[in-house]
């Protein structure tokens, strides 16, 4: 929002301490200018000793693009009635975002990790990815010192003999609404949404989460941590820093920002826009599903509106739990609409056991364990098949 904006040191006489608010567009303009200047001085990742734990040229450009999209997007304005309005000259700022993301793409320094799961396994294992550099910038934490990832966000673990102290204060949750928003073949679903908890006292075992409004995020998982963390957690009797870095921006964000701006600036998707969306979507589906779920799907997006809606959805599937969605919806002026959509869909799911994408939902969820009696057999869960009585039979009763 509009806040006091200070660009000079505090004066001894205190004359510049209590400043009035500055319009957010003025602040965004200054931020974008600073970022573009900084990008000129910074090296790319893995150059001059810079890892993804330091600010690099790619991240400065990516952050400038993100700020430019906010500047060219919607927000509540500090006017009578507090209207939601778009900033002036939005095309200029979309052009900035387009140029900066294009330069990142053409540099070839950052790439998508072919495995979506590996992005999160590396983060949890406290390993930097120098092979693909998908993470443009990671906020660096120290094992045993800092970091709430895996503790306040992640799979809910109860204290158990296999992994040690539990993280029972998960404060960032999701729901069955988000789970069922995914295509059932999208591999990101089960890497993003945790519909189970782990451990219950002395039992090292997964337990299905019975509350559909209290699913967790799978991306942070104690079982993916390294041996040093495990040794410390087995001996721990209270909370300790997990040390998992926070991925501030990933290359998939760059690709989707580029695709979005190409579509908006050209009145419809260009071939480059479709290619960028295809890259992000391709690793979300198996080879057997590529033709229909990726190629045919992207090829069918031929209008500006259809492609924009696809970007809105793809960013939801790609960045679950990464603190991006709310701000995307604000800049698109879709926050109210999407909240209402979720309310209506949940009501339909709970009352009628129907889903707009999947049809009738099961009355009860059944599952069995793998042979190790520890992990739920994911293939056994009837998420989309009703194995109890039908809705018609239930209503007749």
N, C-alpha and C positions, 0 to 999 in steps of 0.2 A: 504493500500500500504506500500511500504518501507519508513520508517520514522526514524528520530533519536530516539534511544532507550537508556534511561538513567536509570541505576540501582543503582546509588550512589548519595549522596548529592553533591550539587555544591561546588566546591573547591574555596577557597579564592582567588587564583591566576587566576581564570577564565579558567583554562586549560581544563575543561570538559563542557564548555558552548556550544561551536559551534562544534557539533559532526556530523560526516557523517551519511548517512542513514544506517540502519541495515536491512538486508533481512527479509521480513515479516515472513518467516518460523522460523527464530530464535526467533522473537518476540512471535509468536504463541506458540512455545515450552515453553518459559518462562511463558506465561500466563496460559497454561495448567498445568504446574508444580505447579504454585502458587495456582490455584483453587483446585487441588487435595489435596494439603497440607491443605488448608483452610477447606476443607470438613471434614477432620479428627477432627477438633476442634469444629465445629459448631453443634448445636442441630437440630433435625428435627423441622418442624413447630409445633406450639402449645406446645412445650416443653421449659422449663426454661423461660417462659414468652415471647418467640419469636412468633410473628404473621407473616403473609405473608407480612407485611410491613418491615420486617427485613430480612437480608440475612440469609438463613438457609442451612442446609446440602443438602436438595433436590435441591435448586436452584444452589448451588455451583457445584454439580454434573451435573445438567442439562446444566449449562453454560460451564462447561468443555467439555461436549459432543458436544455442538454447536461449540465451538472453535476448537475442534478436527475435526469436519466435514469441517470447513473452511480450516483448515491446510491440510487436505487430499483432498481438492477440487481444483478447477481451479481458477485462477486469472490472471490479466495482470501482466507480469513480467517486472522488471526493467532491460531489456536487449535491445540490438539493435533490433529495429523494434517493441519492446514492445509486444512480443507474449503472447497469453493466454495459460498457461500451468498448469498442475497439480503438486502439491507438491510431493516430493519424498516419497516413502514408504507409499502410501496412506492406505494400509491395516492396518498398525500399528495404525494409527489414527482412522480408523473406528472401530478397536478393542477397543480402549479407549472409544469411544462414545457408543459402544455396551455394554461394561461392566458398564459404569456409568448409562446409562438409565435402564439397567436390574436391578441394585441395587435399583434404585428409585421405579421401578415397584414392585419388590419383597418385599420391605419394607412395602407396603400397606398403607402408610401415605397419599399419594395423590391419588385422584380418580376423574373420570369425574363426573361433575354435570349432572344428567340425562336429564336436560333441558338446551339446548343451550341458550335459551333466558334468563334463570335465571342468567347465568354467567354475562350478561351485565346489567340486571336489578339490580343485587346486586352492581355492580361497580357504576352505576349511582346513586343509592340510598345511596352511601357512606357506604356500609355495607361489612364487611369482611366475607368470607365464611369459617367458621370453621367446617362445616359439611362434606364437600368434599375436601376442600383444593386444588381445581383445579388450582388456581393461585399460582405457586411456589413462585413468588415474585411480589409485587406491589410497584411501586415508589409512596411514600406517598405524598399527597398534602393536603392543608387545605382549607376548604370552605371559600370563600371570599378573599383568600390570593393568591393561586397559581392554576395552571392547565388550559390548553387550550382544554382538551378533553371536547366535548360538545359545544365548541365555535368555534375553528378553524377546528375541525373535528367532524362531526355529522350531524344530520338532520338540514337543514337550516330553522331557525325560523325568521320570521318577528315579530317586536314588536306587541303584541296583548294583550287585556285585561285579558285573561285567564292565560297566563304564563309570561307576563311581557316583559322585554327587550329582543330584538332579537339578534341572533348571525349571522349576515349577512356577516361574513368574513371567510366563510368556504374555507380553502386553500387546503384541501385534498379531491379531488374528484375522482370519478370513472365514468364508462360509461355503455351504453347499451351492449357493448361487454362483459363486466364482468357479467352483469345480465343474458344474454342469454347463458353464458358458463355453468351455473348451470343446473342440471336436474330439470325439472319443479316441481318435487315433493320434492326437497331438502328444508327442512324447514330453512336451513341457508341462503337461498337466500334473503327472505324478512326480515330477522334479520340483514343481512349484507348490502344490497343495498337499499337505499332510493330513490325511483323514484318520490318523491313528496316533496314539501316544506310545511311549516305550517304558516298560518296567513298572512294576507295582510291588513295592517292597522287595522281597528276595527273589522275585521272578524276573529273569532277563527275557522279556517277551514283548512283542507288539500287541497293543489292544486297540480295537476299532473305536474311534471317537463317536460316541452316541449322540452328541449334541451337534446338529448340523449348522449351528451358528457359531461354533467354536473350533473350526478347523484351524490348523497352524500352517506355517510356511516350511516346506521341505528343504529349501535351499541351504539352510544352516542345520547341520546334522552332526551330533557328537561322534557318530560312528565313522565320519570322514576325517576326524582330527588325527594329528600325528601322535607317535608314541610318547613324545615328551609331554604333550598335553595329557594323555591317558594316565601316565604315571602320576602326575600331579593331581589329577581329578580323583583317582582311586584313593589318594591319601587325604583329600580335602574334606572338611566338615562344614564349609560355608562357601559362599560365592567367591569366585576368582575371575580375573580377566581372561577371556578366551583368546584374545589376540588376533581374531579373524579380521582382516582388513575389510573396509567398506568400499565397494566398487562404486565410485562416484559417477562414472560414465563408461559405457561399453560401446564397442564398435557397432553393434546392432543398432544402437541409438543414432549414431551418425548416419547409417544407411537409411533408417526410417525418416529421419529429419530431412535428408536429401530427397527421398521419394516424395515426401509431403510437399516440399517447396517446389519441386519440379511440376507436380500436379497443379498446384495453386497458381503458379506463375504462367503456365501454358494453357490453362483452361481445360486440362485433362492430362492423363498420364502419358509421359514420353516413354520411349523404349528404355531409357536409362532409369526412369522411375520404376518401371516394372521389373527391371533386372535387380534393382536394390531390394525391392520387396521380395522377389523370388529368392535372393540369397538368404535373407532372414528366415523365410518360411521353409526353405528346402531342408534345413537340418532338423526341423520339427516333425518331419514325417519319414517313415521308412521308405526304402527304395521302391517297394511294391505300391506305395500310395502316391509317389511323386507325380505321376501323369494326371491324376484327378485332383488331388488335394493341393498341388502346387502349380503345375503348368497350366492346366485347364482353368483352374480357379483364377490365377493372375491374368491369363489371357482374356477372361470374360469381363474384366474391369476396364471398360472403355469410356466411361463418362467421368467427369470430375467428381461428381457426387458419389458414385459407386467406389471410386478409388479412395476418396477421402474416408468414407465409412470403413473401408478395408484397413486403412492405416489406423483409424481409431481402434478397431478391434485388435489388430496385430500388436499394437503397443500394449494393450491390456494383457494379451497372452505372453508377451516377451518379458515384461518388466514387473511381474507380480511380486509384491513385497519389497520393491526397490525404491519406494517413496517418490514415484514419478507420476502416478496416475492422477491424483487429485489436481496437480498443477497443469497437466495436459487438459483435463476437462474444463478447468477454469479458463485457460487461454482459448479454448474452442467454444466457450459459452455453452457447454453441455453438462455442467455439474448437476444442475437441478433435474434435467431430463434423465440423466443416468441414475440418479438416486431414486427417482420415481419409477424408472424401469425395473430397478432391483426390487423395490417394494412390491410392485405388481407381479413380478415373476415369482418371488418368494410366496406371495399369497396363493398364486396358482399352484405352486408346488405343494404347499402344505394342505390347502383345502381340497383341491381337485386331483392332486398327484399327477399333474400334467406339466410338461415343459415345452416351450415353443420350439425348441430345437430337437428334442429327443422323444416327444410324445409322452405316453404313459410311463410314470415312474414306479418303481417297486414299492410295495407296502412295507416290506421288511428287507433288510440287507443280510445276506448269508455269505459266509466265507469260511475257509479252512486254512490251516497252517501248512507251511512247507514241511518236509521231512525232519528238519532240525527243530521243529516245534517252537521256533523263536520268531520267525518272520511270517507275516501273512502272505499267502499265495495270491499275488495280485490278479492272476488269471482266473481265480475262483470267485471273485466278487461280482454279484449281479447288479451292478450299478444301473443298467439299462433294461433289465429283464425282470418282469414281475413273477416271482416264484411263489407268492402267497395267493390269496384270493384276489379276484379282479375287482376293480373299482365298482362295476355294476353289482357284483355279488355283495360287496360291502354295503352299498347303498340300500340294497334290498333287505339286508339284515337290520 
